Amino acid sequence: MHGRAVNGSQLGKDYIQLKSLLQPIRIYSRASLYGPNIGRPRKNVIALLDGFMKVAGSTVDAVTWQHCYIDGRVVKVMDFLKTRLLDTLSDQIRKIQKVVNTYTPGKKIWLEGVVTTSAGGTNNLSDSYAAGFLWLNTLGMLANQGIDVVIRHSFFDHGYNHLVDQNFNPLPMPSGYKGMLTSCAGNGEGLHGSCAVTWDTHSIILPGYLTLYPGIVDYWLSLLYKRLIGPKVLAVHVAGLQRKPRPGRVIRDKLRIYAHCTNHHNHNYVRGSITLFIINLHRSRKKIKLAGTLRDKLVHQYLLQPYGQEGLKSKSVQLNGQLLVMVDDGTLPELKPRPLRAGRTLVIPPVTMGFYVVKNVNALACRYR
């Protein structure tokens, strides 16, 4: 009720009562229940979660929370490149896991909502190439820390993160693009509303009946992620980055490298291949030399860079130098990789992100599901 606070214990009792009301109803008898959908885990919110888990931790199928990277202040494009900002998600995950594992060890935790800024986002920034750093880092960090599902709300008519307006017109729109709407009956190549599209360790759940608009940067990031990233997370060691922090200082790397087994549903790559996705927040290019069993393998590069004169504020993206736009209202473009010869050093341009498939590694961890 408006103006009345509910503590965690009472909220937990309400969830138990809700489940008891649903179970006798046939269509809901096997329905899953998720909650409590808390906000940023500050002290009072953690207290609420603690009370909830003590009472109803075994009642919910997964514990949910929402994450907002930037809370209610004026932002600039360079704010999206701050490593301290990217690391706030990791800090939140640890706080929530600590409470959840105290009462229900191993309970699933879902990120039930993620936005760049509060109040629906920031005009010309939340829908820009720069915001893609937060989205890709979110996917990598969640998988690394064992979070299975991320749910993104703002695909329709909410602030500056949505992709179509009230009349179903795509926003923002590259020149010459006419837009598209499809349904879950599609062939699975895109990301469809009302569907749970599963890849990596995540199900990215998109509400409503609308298709993602394939002109915004996060769409192409998600599509490549779905096609290239498999469910197994691999450890990464980068010589020169594994520094020991000074007393009282936290190292926040501007070069972020995540590694997974390549999606075994992608028939362009045999089982045992490995996919890296890399975020370079430095203002200079970085060179990465693959070592060990990766040293002499052919690599496919999928480098994403902003398109046009707006730079990091651009709302369009190019893949290996080619602007990504729909072929027609229902056809995605071919996402062509750039082959790199075996043994070649990976050169990551400044302030960019990309995927790199190391072919035919025959990695044991990636050969089986």
Buried (B, 14 or more C-beta within 10 A) or exposed (E): EEEEEBEBBBBBBBBBEBBEEBEEEEEEEEEEBBBBEBBBBEEEBBBBBBBBBBBBBEBBBBBBBBBBBBEEEEBEBEBBBBBEBBBBBBEBBEBBBEBBEEBBEEBBBBBBBBBBBBEBBBEEBBBBBBBBBBBBBBBBBBBBBEBBBBBBBBBBBEBBBBBBEEEBEBBBBBEEBEBBBBEEEEEEEBBBBEBEBBBBBBBBBBEEBBBBBBBBBBBBBBBBBBBBBBBBBBEBEEEEBEEEEEEEEEEBBBBBBBBBBBBBEBEEBBBBBBBBBBBBBBEEEBEBEBEEEBEEBBBBBBBBBBBBEBBBBBBBBBBBEEEBBBEEEBEBBEBEBBEBEBEEEBEBBEBBBBBBBBBBBEBEEBBEE
